[in-house]
Amino acid sequence: MSPAPPKWSYVYLLKSKTDSSIYIGCSSNLRKRLEEHRKGKSYSTKKMLPVELVYFEGYRTKEAAFEREKRLKYHGNALRCLKSRIGGAG
């Protein structure tokens, strides 16, 4: 019997279509989380609506995903480099 596949976690960037602000998040269920954002069920992005997914990265562990999210949120250079790589996203 083979072991269960790893549960992936995702770091994602949302961009507001009204003011171009960026939100950085992390989730193990990206589709569900995006739906929550789009329906205004997330306090953090409610005032940014409508939002669009502009980027995401997958990680094999939630610890790795949370570490990446933290780097993007609290170390400006990491986010600057990512924006440069994906074409500005904000």
C-alpha positions as CSV (number, residue, x, y, z in Angstrom):
1,M,0.0,0.0,0.0
2,S,1.5,3.3,-1.0
3,P,1.5,6.3,1.4
4,A,-1.0,9.1,0.9
5,P,0.1,11.9,-1.4
6,P,1.2,15.1,0.3
7,K,-1.4,17.7,1.0
8,W,-0.3,20.8,-1.0
9,S,-0.5,24.3,0.4
10,Y,-0.5,27.4,-1.7
11,V,0.7,31.0,-1.4
12,Y,-1.3,33.3,-3.6
13,L,-1.6,37.0,-4.6
14,L,-4.9,38.7,-5.2
15,K,-5.2,42.1,-6.9
16,S,-8.1,44.5,-6.4
17,K,-9.7,45.5,-9.6
18,T,-10.7,48.9,-8.1
19,D,-7.5,50.2,-6.5
20,S,-4.8,47.7,-7.6
21,S,-3.9,46.8,-4.0
22,I,-2.3,43.4,-3.4
23,Y,-3.3,40.8,-0.9
24,I,-1.0,37.9,0.0
25,G,-2.5,34.7,1.4
26,C,-1.9,31.1,2.1
27,S,-4.3,28.1,2.0
28,S,-4.4,24.3,1.7
29,N,-7.6,24.6,-0.3
30,L,-7.0,27.4,-2.9
31,R,-10.3,27.0,-4.8
32,K,-12.4,27.3,-1.6
33,R,-10.4,30.2,-0.3
34,L,-10.7,32.1,-3.6
35,E,-14.4,31.6,-3.5
36,E,-14.6,33.0,0.0
37,H,-12.6,36.1,-1.1
38,R,-14.8,36.7,-4.1
39,K,-18.0,36.4,-2.1
40,G,-16.7,38.9,0.5
41,K,-16.4,36.4,3.3
42,S,-12.9,37.4,4.1
43,Y,-12.5,40.5,6.3
44,S,-9.1,41.2,4.9
45,T,-10.2,41.5,1.3
46,K,-13.8,42.6,1.6
47,K,-13.0,46.3,0.9
48,M,-10.9,45.3,-2.1
49,L,-13.6,43.7,-4.1
50,P,-13.7,42.7,-6.8
51,V,-10.4,40.8,-6.7
52,E,-8.6,38.6,-9.2
53,L,-6.0,35.9,-8.7
54,V,-2.7,37.1,-10.3
55,Y,-0.3,34.5,-9.0
56,F,0.1,31.4,-6.9
57,E,2.8,28.9,-5.8
58,G,2.3,25.3,-4.5
59,Y,4.3,23.8,-1.6
60,R,4.4,20.3,-0.4
61,T,4.1,21.4,3.3
62,K,2.1,24.0,5.0
63,E,5.2,25.1,6.9
64,A,7.0,25.9,3.7
65,A,4.0,27.8,2.3
66,F,3.6,29.8,5.5
67,E,7.3,30.7,5.5
68,R,7.0,32.0,1.9
69,E,3.9,34.0,2.8
70,K,5.7,35.5,5.7
71,R,8.7,36.5,3.5
72,L,6.5,38.1,0.9
73,K,4.5,40.0,3.6
74,Y,7.3,41.2,5.8
75,H,10.4,41.5,3.5
76,G,9.7,44.0,0.8
77,N,12.5,42.8,-1.4
78,A,10.9,39.3,-1.8
79,L,7.6,40.9,-3.0
80,R,9.5,43.3,-5.2
81,C,11.4,40.5,-6.9
82,L,8.2,38.5,-7.4
83,K,6.3,41.4,-8.9
84,S,9.2,42.0,-11.2
85,R,9.2,38.3,-12.3
86,I,5.4,38.2,-12.9
87,G,5.1,41.6,-14.6
88,G,4.3,44.1,-12.0
89,A,1.0,42.7,-10.5
90,G,0.5,45.9,-8.7
